């Protein structure tokens, strides 16, 4: 997913020192380079966490380096080629295979096995499984992110006399609700949409309708987006735009000057908005209406599915200070780091007990996010294929014509599926 720059925010307090490392250790003149993405404000928050880590390890300097999220994979691999790789780096679920397939990460399992303060069984097994590549634990997950969150504007629902949605709603309930919340102005143009998503999230509807990208997410041998369930799911999303007119086409967003989709929710132009929990900090700044969240609806046969992401920290193989790098990874991705990330409202901890505790279920908006604790089991990661970014771009390009021009869904998916299988799977 393209919207996972949010995952670099950390907060830390002095009290974290005792939890993360106990008594301070002299480590002597070591410099660790830690690479991630995110903006200046995010880097400043991360620096506060690093400052606390340095109190535990006097003499260790941590240099935070940033690369724009959209260029992350390309620029990181360029750094490796130039022998300028970091010691520790952040990697999300979508990027994992691009790096792990190049055998550039240290196996963290031996470090964890001899560390009594960390147990992998405390983490969501889905996250540990995804970061385990060819039997190696390539990264320690610091959060997990079911893209299952539908934010809704309570005022719009109240004004329309529509009951707030419940977590057990179906795609039909969702459509009926979106239709009631879509409005036109005196000029006949739409001035309020019932629904918008954070980006053209066709994958969520494919999963909800019982379809999939590939035959096997862990070991794909062919693309199956031409299957009837996948076609039906994408057809439904297309119908939201072209048949039911409850959602805007991407071309309309471009005509609005490239406004971010989330801004439509903030300014009241969209009554419902689909993404992950990471936009909570932004929406907590809303002052003129109340809002909450509900789980993404089920499909025609009761299927519940949606994208699943995560972020974690890895140790790079050519680093010179493996033990200290592990300590930094454990601080950023272990219990201490996860607690303070969750305190921002930005992330769901990858440690199950923290996700079920007031650390995450903090009573602040959104008050109804508890469904996320168990939603993880219904999430689907990107296929574990080194070429997945390239062939997903082919799907997105084909879908642009569906969203903007109402192109035939079945024909578009049949062609792009054939092209993907011919190019990448030889089937």
Residue pairs with C-beta under 8 A, 6 or more apart in sequence:
1 94
1 147
1 199
1 276
1 307
1 309
2 69
2 70
2 199
3 198
3 199
3 275
3 276
3 278
4 69
4 92
4 94
4 145
4 278
4 309
4 311
5 37
5 38
5 39
5 42
5 69
6 38
6 278
6 279
6 346
6 347
7 90
7 92
7 142
7 143
7 145
7 278
7 311
7 346
7 347
8 36
8 37
8 38
8 42
8 43
8 46
8 90
8 311
9 38
9 42
9 45
9 46
9 281
9 341
9 344
9 346
9 347
10 45
10 46
10 48
10 49
10 332
10 337
10 340
10 341
11 45
11 48
11 49
11 340
11 341
11 343
11 344
12 48
12 49
12 51
12 52
12 336
12 337
12 340
13 52
13 340
14 52
14 55
16 52
16 331
16 336
16 339
16 340
17 24
17 52
17 55
17 56
19 335
19 336
20 52
20 53
20 56
20 330
20 331
20 334
20 336
21 53
21 56
21 57
21 327
21 331
22 56
24 55
24 56
24 57
24 58
25 56
25 57
25 58
26 58
26 59
27 57
27 58
27 59
27 60
27 324
28 59
29 59
30 59
30 60
30 61
30 321
30 324
31 60
31 61
31 62
31 63
32 60
32 61
32 62
32 63
32 87
32 88
32 321
32 324
32 325
32 328
33 62
33 63
33 65
33 86
33 87
33 88
34 50
34 62
34 63
34 64
34 65
34 86
34 87
34 88
34 89
34 90
34 328
34 332
35 65
35 66
35 67
35 76
35 79
35 86
35 88
35 89
35 90
36 46
36 64
36 65
36 66
36 67
36 89
36 90
37 66
37 67
37 68
37 69
37 72
37 90
38 46
38 66
38 69
43 64
43 66
46 64
47 64
49 331
49 332
49 337
49 340
50 62
50 64
52 331
53 60
53 62
53 327
53 328
53 331
53 332
54 60
54 61
54 62
56 327
56 331
57 324
57 327
60 324
62 328
65 86
67 75
67 76
68 75
72 95
73 95
73 98
73 99
73 389
76 85
76 89
76 99
77 98
77 102
79 85
79 86
80 102
80 104
83 318
85 104
85 316
85 318
85 319
86 316
86 319
87 315
87 316
87 319
87 320
87 321
87 325
87 328
88 313
88 314
88 315
88 316
88 319
88 325
88 328
88 329
88 332
89 313
89 314
89 316
90 311
90 312
90 313
90 314
91 99
91 138
91 139
91 311
91 312
91 313
91 314
92 309
92 310
92 311
92 312
93 130
93 131
93 308
93 309
93 310
93 311
93 381
93 382
94 309
94 382
94 389
96 130
96 131
96 133
96 138
96 139
96 384
97 133
97 382
97 384
97 385
97 386
97 388
98 386
98 389
99 105
99 138
99 314
100 133
100 134
100 136
100 138
101 133
101 386
103 317
104 316
104 317
105 136
105 138
105 139
105 314
105 315
105 316
105 317
106 314
106 315
106 316
106 317
106 319
106 322
106 325
107 136
107 137
107 138
108 137
108 138
108 139
108 140
108 314
108 315
108 326
108 329
109 136
109 137
111 322
111 326
112 118
112 119
112 120
112 137
112 140
115 326
115 330
117 330
117 334
118 330
118 334
120 128
120 137
122 351
122 352
122 353
123 141
123 350
123 351
123 352
124 141
124 144
124 350
124 351
124 352
124 355
124 376
126 144
126 308
126 376
126 377
126 379
126 381
127 141
127 144
127 310
127 312
127 350
128 137
128 141
130 141
130 310
130 381
130 384
131 137
131 138
131 139
131 140
131 141
131 310
131 312
132 138
133 384
138 314
139 312
139 313
139 314
139 333
140 312
140 313
140 314
140 329
140 330
140 333
140 334
141 310
141 311
141 312
141 333
141 350
142 311
142 312
142 313
142 332
142 333
142 334
142 337
142 338
142 341
142 347
142 350
143 310
143 311
143 338
143 341
143 342
143 347
143 348
143 349
143 350
144 308
144 309
144 310
144 348
144 349
144 350
144 355
144 376
145 276
145 277
145 278
145 308
145 309
145 310
145 311
145 347
145 348
146 276
146 306
146 307
146 308
146 348
146 372
146 375
146 376
146 378
146 379
147 201
147 204
147 274
147 275
147 276
147 296
147 306
147 307
147 308
147 309
147 379
148 204
148 276
148 295
148 296
148 306
148 371
148 372
148 375
148 378
148 379
149 274
149 275
149 276
149 277
149 293
149 295
149 296
149 366
149 369
149 372
150 165
150 174
150 272
150 273
150 274
150 293
150 294
150 295
150 296
150 297
151 265
151 272
151 273
151 274
151 275
151 279
151 283
151 291
151 292
151 293
151 366
152 164
152 165
152 271
152 272
152 273
152 291
152 292
152 293
152 294
153 265
153 268
153 270
153 271
153 272
153 289
153 290
153 291
154 164
154 289
154 290
154 291
154 292
155 268
155 289
155 290
156 181
156 192
156 268
156 271
156 289
157 163
157 164
157 181
157 271
160 180
160 181
162 177
162 180
162 181
164 292
164 294
165 173
165 174
165 177
165 294
166 294
167 294
167 295
167 368
167 371
168 298
169 177
169 294
169 297
169 298
170 297
170 298
170 299
171 208
171 209
171 236
171 297
171 298
171 299
171 300
173 297
174 195
174 297
175 240
175 244
175 246
177 194
177 272
178 193
178 194
178 195
178 240
178 244
178 246
178 247
178 271
178 272
179 194
179 244
179 246
180 194
181 192
181 193
181 194
181 195
181 246
181 271
181 272
182 190
182 192
182 193
182 194
182 245
182 246
182 271
183 190
183 191
183 192
184 190
184 191
185 191
190 245
190 248
191 269
192 268
192 269
192 270
192 271
193 246
193 247
193 248
193 264
193 269
193 270
193 271
194 246
194 247
194 270
194 271
194 272
195 240
195 246
195 247
195 270
195 271
195 272
195 273
195 274
196 247
196 248
196 261
196 264
196 265
196 270
196 272
196 273
196 274
197 204
197 247
197 261
197 273
197 274
197 275
198 261
198 262
198 273
198 274
198 275
198 276
198 279
199 261
200 237
200 250
200 396
200 399
200 400
200 403
201 237
201 274
201 275
201 307
202 233
202 234
202 237
202 395
202 399
203 213
203 306
203 307
203 380
204 274
204 296
204 305
204 306
204 307
205 233
205 234
205 236
205 237
205 299
206 212
206 213
206 225
206 229
206 230
206 233
206 234
206 305
207 233
207 299
207 303
207 305
207 306
207 307
207 380
208 233
208 296
208 297
208 298
208 299
208 303
208 304
208 305
208 306
209 229
209 230
209 232
209 233
209 236
209 299
209 300
209 303
210 229
210 233
210 299
210 300
210 301
210 303
210 305
211 224
211 225
211 227
211 228
211 229
211 230
211 231
211 232
211 233
212 224
212 227
212 229
212 230
212 380
213 220
213 223
213 224
213 225
213 230
213 382
213 383
214 220
214 221
214 222
214 223
214 224
214 383
214 385
215 221
215 222
215 224
217 380
217 381
217 382
217 383
217 384
218 384
219 384
220 383
220 384
220 385
220 425
221 425
221 427
222 421
222 425
222 427
223 391
223 417
223 420
223 421
223 424
223 425
224 230
224 417
225 231
225 234
225 395
225 413
225 416
225 417
225 420
226 410
226 413
226 414
226 417
226 418
230 413
231 409
231 410
231 413
232 300
233 299
234 399
234 402
234 409
234 413
235 409
235 410
237 403
238 402
238 403
238 406
238 409
240 246
240 247
241 247
241 248
241 249
241 403
241 406
242 249
242 406
248 264
249 403
249 404
250 400
250 403
250 404
251 403
251 404
253 259
253 261
261 270
261 273
262 273
262 275
262 279
262 282
262 283
264 270
264 273
265 272
265 273
265 283
266 282
266 283
266 286
268 288
268 289
273 279
274 296
276 309
277 293
277 345
277 346
277 347
277 348
277 369
277 372
278 346
278 347
280 345
280 346
280 365
280 366
281 344
281 345
281 346
283 291
283 365
283 366
284 345
284 364
284 365
290 365
291 365
291 366
292 365
292 366
292 367
292 368
293 366
293 368
293 369
293 371
294 368
294 371
295 304
295 371
295 372
295 375
296 304
296 306
298 304
299 305
304 378
305 378
305 379
305 380
306 375
306 378
306 379
306 380
307 379
307 380
307 381
307 382
308 376
308 379
308 380
308 381
309 381
310 350
311 347
312 333
312 350
313 328
313 329
313 332
313 333
314 329
315 322
315 325
315 326
315 329
316 325
319 325
331 337
333 350
334 351
335 351
335 354
338 347
338 349
338 350
338 351
338 354
338 359
339 349
339 354
339 359
341 347
341 349
342 348
342 349
342 354
342 359
342 360
342 362
343 359
343 362
345 362
345 364
348 355
348 360
348 372
348 373
349 355
349 359
349 360
354 360
355 372
355 373
356 373
360 369
360 373
361 369
361 370
361 373
382 388
382 392
385 391
385 424
387 424
390 424
391 420
391 423
391 424
394 416
394 419
394 420
395 416
395 420
397 416
398 412
398 413
398 415
398 416
399 412
401 407
401 412
402 409
402 412
421 427
